[in-house]
Amino acid sequence: SAPMKKNFAKYMDMFSGKQKLVIDTELKVHVDDNGLFHESQYLSEGYKDIVNFCSRMALIDSLFKNIVPPVILDDPFVNLDDEKIPKALELIKKMAERNQIIYFACHKSRFIQ
């Protein structure tokens, strides 16, 4: 749906990745290579974490229009590299301004200060 695509793009833009990723009506994510779309299965494990996270957050935004549900996250960024972790943690902080966030992390590099 259009709201799902818009919400997914909003979250992906927060990561400002080099690859442009889009989601289709079946919730499958594709890499947009100048208008040619490729399957996202060849993305790194870190990018797959980002895609999964952004898809879930976009789905929450699309499903809950009149209420703001709490969000429980169990170490969603385990495969991110050192460059992307700060961006991911900033996104969590930004989301916490609107949603109640319960966030679990196993490694100190992913702790939110």
All heavy atoms as an XYZ file, in Angstrom:
921
protein
N       0.837     -1.189      0.000
C       0.000      0.000      0.000
C       0.879      1.249      0.000
O       2.034      1.215      0.401
C      -0.923     -0.015      1.210
O      -0.207      0.224      2.401
N       0.307      2.339     -0.416
C       1.054      3.602     -0.489
C       1.562      4.050      0.879
O       2.720      4.469      0.985
C       0.194      4.674     -1.142
N       0.750      3.969      1.965
C       1.285      4.375      3.276
C       2.457      3.501      3.726
O       3.424      4.003      4.294
C       0.090      4.222      4.224
C      -1.112      4.319      3.356
C      -0.697      3.716      2.042
N       2.407      2.222      3.440
C       3.490      1.321      3.824
C       4.769      1.698      3.083
O       5.845      1.770      3.677
C       3.083     -0.127      3.527
C       4.100     -1.150      3.894
S       4.272     -1.328      5.665
C       5.607     -2.498      5.725
N       4.663      1.953      1.782
C       5.829      2.349      0.989
C       6.407      3.668      1.499
O       7.620      3.817      1.624
C       5.448      2.484     -0.488
C       5.183      1.172     -1.170
C       4.834      1.394     -2.622
C       4.508      0.085     -3.305
N       4.229      0.249     -4.719
N       5.521      4.602      1.790
C       5.961      5.916      2.283
C       6.651      5.783      3.639
O       7.712      6.363      3.874
C       4.756      6.849      2.387
C       5.091      8.228      2.862
C       3.845      9.091      2.943
C       4.178     10.432      3.560
N       2.986     11.248      3.761
N       6.067      4.998      4.539
C       6.651      4.810      5.867
C       7.986      4.071      5.782
O       8.937      4.406      6.489
C       5.682      4.067      6.787
C       4.495      4.907      7.172
O       4.586      6.132      7.272
N       3.355      4.273      7.371
N       8.070      3.072      4.917
C       9.326      2.343      4.742
C      10.414      3.291      4.246
O      11.530      3.297      4.762
C       9.133      1.178      3.769
C      10.390      0.392      3.508
C      10.866     -0.507      4.453
C      11.107      0.557      2.327
C      12.028     -1.233      4.222
C      12.259     -0.155      2.088
C      12.723     -1.056      3.037
N      10.079      4.102      3.246
C      11.053      5.061      2.706
C      11.500      6.045      3.780
O      12.679      6.406      3.851
C      10.453      5.800      1.514
N      10.576      6.463      4.641
C      10.905      7.400      5.728
C      11.951      6.797      6.656
O      12.956      7.448      6.971
C       9.631      7.738      6.516
C       9.858      8.531      7.787
C       8.563      8.745      8.545
C       8.158      7.473      9.261
N       6.983      7.616     10.123
N      11.762      5.562      7.062
C      12.727      4.920      7.960
C      14.049      4.634      7.258
O      15.114      4.826      7.841
C      12.146      3.642      8.565
C      11.115      3.924      9.617
C       9.767      3.686      9.392
C      11.482      4.457     10.847
C       8.815      3.956     10.362
C      10.538      4.742     11.824
C       9.198      4.481     11.571
O       8.275      4.766     12.535
N      14.002      4.198      6.008
C      15.248      3.936      5.277
C      16.047      5.225      5.097
O      17.270      5.211      5.194
C      14.959      3.295      3.917
C      14.548      1.834      3.974
S      15.725      0.715      4.801
C      17.214      0.962      3.867
N      15.362      6.328      4.849
C      16.058      7.614      4.689
C      16.780      8.015      5.966
O      17.799      8.691      5.915
C      15.080      8.714      4.276
C      14.635      8.576      2.832
O      15.261      7.805      2.081
O      13.652      9.243      2.459
N      16.258      7.613      7.127
C      16.911      7.944      8.388
C      18.276      7.270      8.505
O      19.152      7.759      9.214
C      16.021      7.572      9.565
C      14.805      8.439      9.702
S      13.856      7.958     11.139
C      12.353      8.860     10.845
N      18.444      6.159      7.808
C      19.739      5.484      7.805
C      20.656      6.057      6.739
O      21.852      5.795      6.746
C      19.579      3.982      7.588
C      19.186      3.244      8.829
C      17.877      2.892      9.057
C      20.137      2.910      9.776
C      17.512      2.219     10.197
C      19.780      2.232     10.920
C      18.465      1.886     11.140
N      20.086      6.804      5.822
C      20.817      7.434      4.712
C      21.839      6.486      4.080
O      22.999      6.819      3.904
C      21.484      8.734      5.149
O      22.469      8.509      6.131
N      21.367      5.318      3.752
C      22.237      4.335      3.129
C      22.557      4.697      1.692
O      21.883      5.519      1.080
N      23.579      4.070      1.161
C      23.986      4.329     -0.219
C      23.059      3.626     -1.196
O      22.887      4.060     -2.315
C      25.427      3.867     -0.418
C      26.413      4.632      0.423
C      27.793      4.017      0.337
C      28.703      4.713      1.330
N      29.865      3.956      1.655
N      22.474      2.519     -0.763
C      21.599      1.771     -1.644
C      20.161      2.260     -1.464
O      19.714      2.499     -0.352
C      21.672      0.282     -1.332
C      23.024     -0.311     -1.643
C      23.081     -1.783     -1.325
O      22.485     -2.231     -0.364
N      23.809     -2.525     -2.124
N      19.452      2.381     -2.578
C      18.052      2.775     -2.517
C      17.220      1.496     -2.495
O      17.302      0.682     -3.406
C      17.687      3.636     -3.720
C      16.258      4.115     -3.686
C      16.037      5.209     -4.695
C      14.588      5.584     -4.844
N      13.916      6.053     -3.695
N      16.464      1.339     -1.433
C      15.638      0.149     -1.265
C      14.171      0.545     -1.295
O      13.790      1.586     -0.759
C      15.963     -0.532      0.063
C      17.430     -0.936      0.243
C      17.680     -1.404      1.657
C      17.802     -2.025     -0.736
N      13.355     -0.279     -1.921
C      11.918     -0.026     -2.002
C      11.166     -1.289     -1.598
O      11.679     -2.399     -1.724
C      11.487      0.430     -3.413
C      12.086      1.782     -3.760
C      11.872     -0.592     -4.469
N       9.951     -1.092     -1.115
C       9.121     -2.222     -0.703
C       7.916     -2.289     -1.632
O       7.378     -1.251     -2.034
C       8.717     -2.075      0.783
C       8.161     -3.372      1.339
C       7.765     -0.913      0.987
C       8.080     -3.407      2.850
N       7.504     -3.501     -2.000
C       6.358     -3.639     -2.895
C       5.104     -3.994     -2.105
O       5.129     -4.072     -0.872
C       6.649     -4.644     -4.019
C       6.830     -6.076     -3.540
O       6.405     -6.411     -2.411
O       7.399     -6.879     -4.309
N       4.010     -4.215     -2.802
C       2.732     -4.477     -2.147
C       2.691     -5.821     -1.434
O       1.821     -6.057     -0.605
C       1.573     -4.413     -3.164
O       1.855     -5.314     -4.244
C       1.396     -3.002     -3.689
N       3.630     -6.708     -1.740
C       3.713     -7.999     -1.051
C       4.733     -7.962      0.082
O       5.133     -8.997      0.603
C       4.062     -9.101     -2.052
C       2.981     -9.316     -3.086
C       3.345    -10.391     -4.101
O       4.375    -11.072     -3.916
O       2.602    -10.548     -5.073
N       5.186     -6.749      0.434
C       6.156     -6.496      1.493
C       7.530     -7.095      1.196
O       8.311     -7.365      2.094
C       5.645     -6.979      2.857
C       4.307     -6.404      3.304
C       3.945     -6.931      4.681
C       4.321     -4.888      3.289
N       7.832     -7.273     -0.088
C       9.163     -7.719     -0.493
C       9.995     -6.483     -0.796
O       9.519     -5.536     -1.422
C       9.090     -8.615     -1.729
C       8.431     -9.949     -1.451
C       8.430    -10.816     -2.682
C       7.730    -12.128     -2.382
N       7.604    -12.960     -3.572
N      11.241     -6.516     -0.355
C      12.132     -5.379     -0.534
C      13.046     -5.646     -1.724
O      13.562     -6.742     -1.897
C      12.944     -5.126      0.754
C      13.960     -4.019      0.546
C      12.002     -4.778      1.899
N      13.235     -4.602     -2.534
C      14.077     -4.692     -3.725
C      15.076     -3.541     -3.725
O      14.801     -2.465     -3.200
C      13.232     -4.614     -4.999
C      12.166     -5.651     -5.070
N      12.397     -6.927     -5.507
C      10.861     -5.611     -4.731
C      11.280     -7.625     -5.450
N      10.325     -6.849     -4.985
N      16.211     -3.770     -4.339
C      17.214     -2.734     -4.530
C      16.892     -2.024     -5.838
O      16.739     -2.670     -6.879
C      18.636     -3.345     -4.596
C      19.672     -2.254     -4.839
C      18.944     -4.120     -3.330
N      16.762     -0.700     -5.769
C      16.501      0.112     -6.961
C      17.846      0.546     -7.536
O      18.544      1.372     -6.969
C      15.656      1.329     -6.590
C      15.319      2.203     -7.781
O      15.844      1.953     -8.880
O      14.528      3.147     -7.599
N      18.195     -0.032     -8.669
C      19.456      0.280     -9.348
C      19.133      1.103    -10.589
O      19.022      0.571    -11.693
C      20.181     -1.022     -9.707
C      21.508     -0.801    -10.392
O      22.046      0.320    -10.320
O      22.010     -1.761    -11.011
N      18.911      2.408    -10.380
C      18.542      3.326    -11.475
C      17.334      2.821    -12.254
O      17.342      2.790    -13.483
C      19.722      3.558    -12.417
C      20.860      4.277    -11.736
O      20.620      5.182    -10.936
N      22.081      3.874    -12.026
N      16.294      2.414    -11.545
C      15.060      1.966    -12.182
C      14.991      0.482    -12.441
O      13.926     -0.040    -12.765
N      16.102     -0.239    -12.308
C      16.106     -1.699    -12.425
C      16.044     -2.264    -11.010
O      16.849     -1.896    -10.156
C      17.368     -2.191    -13.138
C      17.565     -1.728    -14.575
C      18.934     -2.167    -15.073
C      16.466     -2.281    -15.466
N      15.099     -3.129    -10.754
C      14.901     -3.648     -9.404
C      15.463     -5.055     -9.280
O      15.215     -5.911    -10.119
C      13.414     -3.619     -9.048
C      12.877     -2.218     -8.994
C      12.282     -1.642    -10.096
C      13.006     -1.469     -7.838
C      11.813     -0.339    -10.050
C      12.535     -0.169     -7.782
C      11.937      0.401     -8.890
N      16.252     -5.254     -8.218
C      16.874     -6.549     -7.938
C      16.414     -7.034     -6.574
O      16.108     -6.241     -5.693
C      18.410     -6.420     -7.934
C      18.972     -5.796     -9.170
N      19.078     -6.471    -10.356
C      19.448     -4.552     -9.399
C      19.597     -5.672    -11.268
N      19.829     -4.496    -10.708
N      16.416     -8.341     -6.413
C      16.038     -8.919     -5.119
C      17.031     -8.478     -4.053
O      18.213     -8.293     -4.331
C      16.020    -10.447     -5.218
C      15.089    -10.947     -6.293
C      14.011    -11.836     -5.738
O      14.108    -12.242     -4.579
O      13.073    -12.118     -6.488
N      16.555     -8.344     -2.824
C      17.409     -7.859     -1.740
C      18.148     -8.982     -1.014
O      18.855     -8.725     -0.055
C      16.563     -7.078     -0.735
O      15.583     -7.920     -0.164
N      18.027    -10.211     -1.479
C      18.640    -11.350     -0.784
C      20.158    -11.269     -0.739
O      20.794    -11.908      0.081
C      18.196    -12.659     -1.416
C      18.730    -12.860     -2.835
C      18.027    -13.993     -3.549
O      16.864    -14.257     -3.306
N      18.752    -14.668     -4.431
N      20.767    -10.477     -1.625
C      22.217    -10.396     -1.674
C      22.779     -9.253     -0.832
O      23.978     -9.004     -0.866
C      22.693    -10.270     -3.122
C      22.270    -11.458     -3.958
C      21.258    -11.354     -4.887
C      22.857    -12.707     -3.762
C      20.838    -12.452     -5.630
C      22.451    -13.812     -4.494
C      21.448    -13.677     -5.424
O      21.044    -14.767     -6.140
N      21.921     -8.586     -0.064
C      22.390     -7.528      0.828
C      23.211     -8.128      1.963
O      23.042     -9.302      2.317
C      21.200     -6.761      1.412
C      20.348     -5.962      0.441
C      19.120     -5.418      1.154
C      21.155     -4.831     -0.166
N      24.047     -7.323      2.558
C      24.813     -7.784      3.722
C      23.854     -8.081      4.878
O      22.705     -7.633      4.879
C      25.815     -6.712      4.151
O      25.119     -5.602      4.707
N      24.337     -8.825      5.845
C      23.504     -9.137      7.011
C      23.088     -7.867      7.744
O      21.974     -7.773      8.253
C      24.236    -10.102      7.946
C      24.444    -11.484      7.359
C      23.149    -12.153      6.918
O      22.176    -12.178      7.710
O      23.098    -12.649      5.777
N      23.974     -6.882      7.796
C      23.646     -5.611      8.439
C      22.517     -4.893      7.721
O      21.585     -4.395      8.347
N      22.596     -4.840      6.388
C      21.515     -4.210      5.626
C      20.215     -4.984      5.776
O      19.130     -4.399      5.796
C      21.894     -4.074      4.153
C      22.250     -2.662      3.779
C      23.575     -2.272      3.671
C      21.274     -1.699      3.554
C      23.924     -0.979      3.347
C      21.606     -0.406      3.228
C      22.934     -0.046      3.131
O      23.258      1.246      2.814
N      20.304     -6.300      5.879
C      19.090     -7.091      6.101
C      18.460     -6.722      7.440
O      17.239     -6.635      7.555
C      19.396     -8.584      6.032
C      19.654     -9.074      4.625
C      19.999    -10.551      4.606
C      20.374    -11.011      3.208
N      20.800    -12.413      3.180
N      19.281     -6.487      8.472
C      18.759     -6.030      9.765
C      18.038     -4.698      9.607
O      16.951     -4.496     10.153
C      19.888     -5.861     10.793
C      20.316     -7.159     11.447
O      19.736     -8.224     11.136
O      21.242     -7.105     12.276
N      18.647     -3.792      8.850
C      18.038     -2.474      8.632
C      16.709     -2.621      7.895
O      15.702     -2.020      8.269
C      19.000     -1.564      7.843
C      20.202     -1.207      8.713
C      18.279     -0.304      7.363
C      21.319     -0.498      7.966
N      16.705     -3.433      6.840
C      15.484     -3.650      6.059
C      14.386     -4.238      6.935
O      13.234     -3.782      6.912
C      15.772     -4.555      4.845
C      14.490     -5.082      4.223
C      16.603     -3.807      3.816
N      14.724     -5.257      7.731
C      13.726     -5.877      8.604
C      13.184     -4.871      9.621
O      11.978     -4.799      9.858
C      14.317     -7.089      9.323
C      14.538     -8.248      8.401
O      13.865     -8.394      7.385
N      15.493     -9.092      8.729
N      14.069     -4.091     10.213
C      13.650     -3.094     11.192
C      12.737     -2.050     10.541
O      11.654     -1.756     11.057
C      14.878     -2.425     11.811
C      14.519     -1.353     12.793
C      14.157     -1.684     14.085
C      14.522     -0.022     12.414
C      13.805     -0.698     14.987
C      14.175      0.967     13.318
C      13.816      0.627     14.608
N      13.157     -1.510      9.423
C      12.369     -0.470      8.752
C      11.025     -1.013      8.275
O      10.008     -0.308      8.339
C      13.152      0.126      7.593
S      14.580      1.097      8.126
N      10.997     -2.248      7.804
C       9.733     -2.873      7.389
C       8.775     -2.990      8.560
O       7.589     -2.673      8.444
C       9.987     -4.263      6.807
O      10.785     -4.200      5.677
N       9.276     -3.433      9.690
C       8.412     -3.592     10.875
C       7.905     -2.256     11.384
O       6.734     -2.112     11.753
C       9.163     -4.339     11.967
C       9.395     -5.778     11.610
C      10.184     -6.503     12.657
N      10.440     -7.860     12.221
C      11.568     -8.491     12.399
N      12.561     -7.912     13.034
N      11.713     -9.720     11.972
N       8.776     -1.252     11.423
C       8.348      0.060     11.902
C       7.336      0.682     10.938
O       6.360      1.297     11.361
C       9.544      0.992     12.085
C      10.529      0.555     13.157
S       9.779      0.299     14.783
C       9.679     -1.485     14.838
N       7.547      0.482      9.641
C       6.597      0.988      8.644
C       5.246      0.292      8.787
O       4.194      0.929      8.671
C       7.152      0.783      7.239
N       5.266     -0.999      9.074
C       4.025     -1.751      9.269
C       3.289     -1.246     10.505
O       2.061     -1.052     10.465
C       4.326     -3.244      9.385
C       3.124     -4.169      9.469
C       2.243     -4.035      8.239
C       3.584     -5.608      9.639
N       4.013     -1.001     11.585
C       3.385     -0.463     12.799
C       2.727      0.881     12.496
O       1.574      1.119     12.854
C       4.420     -0.330     13.934
C       4.806     -1.711     14.456
C       3.885      0.544     15.075
C       5.992     -1.712     15.397
N       3.457      1.767     11.815
C       2.898      3.077     11.467
C       1.664      2.952     10.589
O       0.723      3.723     10.714
C       3.938      3.942     10.757
C       5.019      4.459     11.680
O       4.926      4.253     12.911
O       5.976      5.069     11.164
N       1.668      1.989      9.669
C       0.548      1.812      8.756
C      -0.669      1.201      9.436
O      -1.802      1.548      9.112
C       0.964      0.928      7.572
O       1.996      1.545      6.844
N      -0.448      0.301     10.382
C      -1.563     -0.378     11.050
C      -2.206      0.449     12.157
O      -3.407      0.379     12.364
C      -1.086     -1.712     11.639
C      -0.721     -2.798     10.639
C      -0.160     -4.015     11.367
C      -1.927     -3.196      9.801
N      -1.404      1.211     12.880
C      -1.895      1.945     14.038
C      -1.937      3.433     13.724
O      -0.982      4.156     13.986
C      -1.002      1.684     15.256
C      -1.007      0.249     15.697
C      -0.010     -0.617     15.281
C      -2.009     -0.228     16.511
C      -0.004     -1.940     15.678
C      -2.011     -1.559     16.919
C      -1.008     -2.418     16.497
N      -3.057      3.873     13.173
C      -3.165      5.272     12.766
C      -3.649      6.163     13.895
O      -3.252      7.317     13.986
C      -4.076      5.379     11.555
C      -3.479      4.683     10.355
C      -4.343      4.792      9.140
C      -3.579      4.183      8.006
N      -4.120      3.373      7.118
N      -4.525      5.663     14.748
C      -5.128      6.495     15.787
C      -4.563      6.255     17.178
O      -4.956      6.948     18.115
C      -6.645      6.295     15.802
C      -7.280      6.701     14.487
O      -6.878      7.698     13.892
N      -8.234      5.928     14.018
N      -3.704      5.260     17.319
C      -3.064      5.004     18.605
C      -1.565      4.825     18.386
O      -1.128      4.527     17.277
C      -3.642      3.756     19.320
C      -3.446      2.492     18.470
C      -5.101      3.935     19.673
C      -3.824      1.225     19.184
N      -0.819      5.027     19.443
C       0.627      4.868     19.379
C       0.994      3.683     20.274
O       1.023      3.806     21.491
C       1.343      6.156     19.840
C       2.845      5.984     19.726
C       0.875      7.355     19.025
N       1.271      2.534     19.667
C       1.540      1.340     20.472
C       2.960      1.333     21.027
O       3.860      1.963     20.470
C       1.373      0.206     19.456
C       1.822      0.823     18.173
C       1.344      2.251     18.232
N       3.162      0.608     22.122
C       4.545      0.400     22.578
C       5.256     -0.535     21.592
O       4.621     -1.327     20.899
C       4.383     -0.267     23.944
C       3.025     -0.880     23.902
C       2.191     -0.043     22.971
N       6.572     -0.416     21.524
C       7.367     -1.231     20.613
C       8.433     -1.945     21.426
O       9.159     -1.318     22.197
C       8.034     -0.349     19.523
C       8.914     -1.183     18.623
C       6.973      0.393     18.710
N       8.523     -3.260     21.273
C       9.527     -4.056     21.958
C      10.563     -4.504     20.932
O      10.224     -5.113     19.915
C       8.899     -5.284     22.650
C       7.864     -4.828     23.678
C       9.978     -6.141     23.303
C       7.030     -5.939     24.264
N      11.820     -4.159     21.202
C      12.912     -4.484     20.284
C      13.930     -5.355     21.008
O      14.474     -4.956     22.028
C      13.587     -3.194     19.806
C      12.677     -2.189     19.097
C      13.397     -0.869     18.898
C      12.205     -2.756     17.775
N      14.186     -6.536     20.473
C      15.155     -7.451     21.069
C      16.396     -7.497     20.193
O      16.480     -8.274     19.245
C      14.536     -8.831     21.230
C      15.443     -9.794     21.980
O      16.493     -9.355     22.505
O      15.109    -10.988     22.028
N      17.340     -6.624     20.486
C      18.626     -6.537     19.794
C      18.471     -6.588     18.270
O      19.025     -7.460     17.599
C      19.556     -7.640     20.280
C      21.004     -7.184     20.363
O      21.295     -6.019     20.008
O      21.853     -7.987     20.772
N      17.728     -5.626     17.707
C      17.449     -5.679     16.272
C      18.640     -5.356     15.373
O      18.572     -5.577     14.169
C      16.349     -4.622     16.093
C      16.622     -3.642     17.177
C      17.125     -4.467     18.343
N      19.738     -4.861     15.944
C      20.859     -4.408     15.127
C      22.124     -5.221     15.356
O      23.232     -4.716     15.264
C      21.130     -2.924     15.401
C      19.912     -2.073     15.247
C      19.428     -1.341     16.313
C      19.239     -2.011     14.038
C      18.304     -0.552     16.176
C      18.112     -1.223     13.892
C      17.639     -0.494     14.969
N      21.978     -6.494     15.621
C      23.105     -7.352     15.972
C      24.149     -7.439     14.854
O      25.331     -7.613     15.123
C      22.609     -8.745     16.414
C      22.066     -9.547     15.247
C      23.689     -9.508     17.124
N      23.744     -7.281     13.601
C      24.675     -7.430     12.483
C      25.168     -6.115     11.890
O      25.855     -6.121     10.877
C      24.016     -8.253     11.368
C      23.765     -9.677     11.795
O      24.661    -10.349     12.277
N      22.544    -10.135     11.644
N      24.813     -4.988     12.508
C      25.248     -3.702     11.955
C      26.721     -3.455     12.225
O      27.252     -3.829     13.263
C      24.445     -2.548     12.561
C      22.994     -2.415     12.143
C      22.420     -1.096     12.647
C      22.803     -2.515     10.653
N      27.351     -2.759     11.275
C      28.757     -2.400     11.467
C      28.839     -1.126     12.317
O      27.835     -0.487     12.611
C      29.473     -2.231     10.131
C      28.861     -1.164      9.236
O      28.321     -0.169      9.750
O      28.934     -1.314      8.004
N      30.051     -0.788     12.717
C      30.267      0.348     13.610
C      29.769      1.664     13.027
O      29.400      2.570     13.764
C      31.754      0.482     13.964
C      32.237     -0.665     14.836
O      31.388     -1.343     15.458
O      33.460     -0.886     14.895
N      29.744      1.771     11.724
C      29.295      3.005     11.070
C      27.780      3.199     11.199
O      27.299      4.312     11.373
C      29.683      2.978      9.590
C      29.213      4.181      8.798
C      29.469      4.032      7.308
O      30.452      3.367      6.931
O      28.680      4.587      6.533
N      27.029      2.115     11.115
C      25.570      2.215     11.098
C      24.937      2.166     12.490
O      23.807      2.619     12.664
C      24.987      1.116     10.213
C      25.290      1.337      8.747
C      24.693      0.243      7.899
C      25.075      0.392      6.458
N      26.487      0.178      6.184
N      25.622      1.628     13.475
C      25.036      1.511     14.815
C      24.613      2.866     15.380
O      23.490      2.997     15.867
C      25.981      0.752     15.771
C      25.973     -0.741     15.412
C      25.557      0.935     17.225
C      26.966     -1.582     16.179
N      25.451      3.913     15.324
C      24.997      5.209     15.866
C      23.730      5.730     15.198
O      22.853      6.290     15.866
C      26.180      6.145     15.610
C      27.364      5.241     15.519
C      26.847      3.979     14.890
N      23.594      5.530     13.886
C      22.386      5.960     13.178
C      21.169      5.193     13.669
O      20.092      5.754     13.862
C      22.556      5.777     11.674
C      23.585      6.686     11.060
C      23.753      6.388      9.586
C      24.908      7.181      9.012
N      25.137      6.887      7.606
N      21.346      3.894     13.882
C      20.251      3.066     14.362
C      19.824      3.491     15.772
O      18.630      3.587     16.064
C      20.664      1.595     14.353
N      20.788      3.759     16.631
C      20.465      4.160     17.997
C      19.797      5.535     18.035
O      18.895      5.765     18.842
C      21.718      4.128     18.872
C      22.378      2.747     18.998
C      23.606      2.822     19.885
C      21.401      1.689     19.478
N      20.209      6.424     17.147
C      19.548      7.731     17.043
C      18.099      7.562     16.601
O      17.213      8.275     17.067
C      20.299      8.660     16.087
C      21.534      9.271     16.685
C      21.258     10.075     17.953
O      20.302     10.879     17.981
O      22.003      9.884     18.929
N      17.858      6.628     15.691
C      16.495      6.358     15.249
C      15.641      5.867     16.419
O      14.500      6.293     16.583
C      16.488      5.342     14.109
C      15.121      4.904     13.599
C      14.285      6.096     13.148
C      15.280      3.921     12.461
N      16.192      4.988     17.243
C      15.458      4.492     18.411
C      15.115      5.663     19.339
O      13.994      5.776     19.833
C      16.281      3.429     19.178
C      16.569      2.226     18.282
C      15.581      3.018     20.458
C      15.386      1.415     17.899
N      16.080      6.545     19.577
C      15.835      7.710     20.433
C      14.726      8.583     19.850
O      13.862      9.067     20.580
C      17.108      8.539     20.597
C      18.150      7.901     21.472
C      19.365      8.825     21.564
C      20.527      8.170     22.255
N      21.702      9.051     22.302
N      14.759      8.768     18.550
C      13.741      9.585     17.891
C      12.368      8.930     18.015
O      11.366      9.598     18.274
C      14.115      9.795     16.427
C      13.283     10.809     15.728
C      13.868     11.142     14.372
C      13.119     12.329     13.785
N      13.731     12.838     12.586
N      12.324      7.616     17.833
C      11.055      6.895     17.978
C      10.527      6.982     19.399
O       9.317      7.039     19.618
C      11.240      5.426     17.590
C      11.439      5.201     16.123
S      11.791      3.464     15.768
C      10.402      2.659     16.537
N      11.437      7.015     20.380
C      11.041      7.059     21.793
C      10.368      8.380     22.160
O       9.708      8.470     23.197
C      12.247      6.814     22.686
N      10.500      9.383     21.319
C       9.784     10.638     21.552
C       8.292     10.453     21.328
O       7.488     11.188     21.879
C      10.319     11.741     20.622
C      11.755     12.120     20.911
C      12.330     13.059     19.864
O      11.609     13.465     18.927
O      13.523     13.384     19.981
N       7.940      9.460     20.528
C       6.535      9.221     20.182
C       5.996      7.921     20.796
O       4.894      7.884     21.297
C       6.406      9.164     18.664
C       5.003      8.954     18.187
C       4.904      9.145     16.679
N       3.556      8.825     16.254
C       3.238      7.765     15.540
N       4.162      6.940     15.143
N       2.000      7.534     15.190
N       6.783      6.862     20.723
C       6.357      5.541     21.200
C       7.070      5.193     22.499
O       8.184      5.652     22.740
C       6.727      4.450     20.183
C       6.046      4.603     18.861
O       6.398      5.477     18.081
N       5.079      3.757     18.591
N       6.424      4.350     23.290
C       7.131      3.736     24.410
C       7.975      2.616     23.793
O       7.452      1.739     23.115
C       6.172      3.167     25.432
C       6.876      2.489     26.578
C       5.909      1.834     27.545
O       4.742      1.631     27.240
N       6.410      1.488     28.704
N       9.287      2.653     24.019
C      10.200      1.677     23.443
C      10.801      0.838     24.565
O      11.338      1.380     25.527
C      11.351      2.366     22.671
C      10.824      3.337     21.613
C      12.303      1.339     22.087
C      10.165      2.689     20.437
N      10.698     -0.464     24.419
C      11.397     -1.392     25.311
C      12.474     -2.027     24.446
O      12.185     -2.730     23.468
C      10.440     -2.447     25.890
C       9.338     -1.746     26.685
C      11.206     -3.438     26.767
C       8.200     -2.654     27.092
N      13.727     -1.739     24.786
C      14.850     -2.092     23.923
C      15.839     -2.958     24.687
O      16.311     -2.577     25.754
C      15.524     -0.794     23.453
C      16.793     -0.969     22.666
C      16.754     -1.326     21.328
C      18.025     -0.755     23.259
C      17.921     -1.484     20.600
C      19.203     -0.905     22.532
C      19.144     -1.271     21.217
O      20.291     -1.422     20.495
N      16.133     -4.118     24.146
C      17.113     -5.034     24.724
C      18.332     -5.101     23.801
O      18.187     -5.159     22.585
C      16.540     -6.446     24.861
C      15.351     -6.534     25.774
C      14.064     -6.510     25.257
C      15.509     -6.636     27.143
C      12.958     -6.596     26.085
C      14.418     -6.718     27.982
C      13.136     -6.699     27.447
N      19.523     -5.098     24.399
C      20.753     -5.245     23.625
C      21.737     -6.104     24.416
O      21.799     -6.019     25.639
C      21.365     -3.880     23.330
N      22.498     -6.917     23.711
C      23.441     -7.828     24.359
C      24.862     -7.289     24.426
O      25.656     -7.753     25.224
C      23.473     -9.162     23.612
S      21.923    -10.047     23.681
N      25.192     -6.328     23.582
C      26.560     -5.838     23.529
C      26.594     -4.349     23.826
O      25.711     -3.608     23.402
C      27.161     -6.112     22.147
C      28.640     -5.887     22.087
N      29.177     -4.664     21.781
C      29.682     -6.728     22.306
C      30.492     -4.750     21.817
N      30.824     -5.996     22.125
N      27.600     -3.916     24.547
C      27.673     -2.515     24.973
C      27.745     -1.541     23.805
O      27.364     -0.387     23.935
C      28.836     -2.281     25.924
C      30.196     -2.516     25.331
C      31.289     -2.305     26.367
C      32.643     -2.603     25.745
N      33.711     -2.413     26.701
N      28.175     -1.986     22.630
C      28.227     -1.100     21.467
C      26.828     -0.704     21.012
O      26.664      0.283     20.302
C      28.972     -1.756     20.305
O      28.226     -2.842     19.776
N      25.823     -1.468     21.418
C      24.447     -1.179     21.014
C      23.609     -0.624     22.167
O      22.401     -0.483     22.031
C      23.819     -2.434     20.418
C      24.502     -2.853     19.113
C      23.829     -3.999     18.423
N      23.777     -5.234     19.195
C      24.751     -6.120     19.295
N      25.902     -5.922     18.692
N      24.600     -7.221     20.002
N      24.231     -0.302     23.286
C      23.509      0.313     24.394
C      23.137      1.738     24.016
O      23.902      2.426     23.333
C      24.355      0.355     25.669
C      24.562     -0.986     26.330
C      25.365     -1.082     27.450
C      23.993     -2.146     25.843
C      25.580     -2.297     28.069
C      24.202     -3.375     26.451
C      24.998     -3.440     27.571
N      21.997      2.178     24.488
C      21.577      3.559     24.248
C      21.884      4.366     25.493
O      21.473      4.026     26.586
C      20.074      3.626     23.914
C      19.807      2.894     22.609
C      19.621      5.080     23.831
C      18.348      2.819     22.232
N      22.629      5.441     25.285
C      23.014      6.314     26.411
C      21.994      7.403     26.612
O      21.475      7.965     25.740
C      24.384      6.949     26.151
C      25.468      5.927     25.880
C      25.842      5.128     27.114
O      25.745      5.604     28.237
N      26.279      3.896     26.914
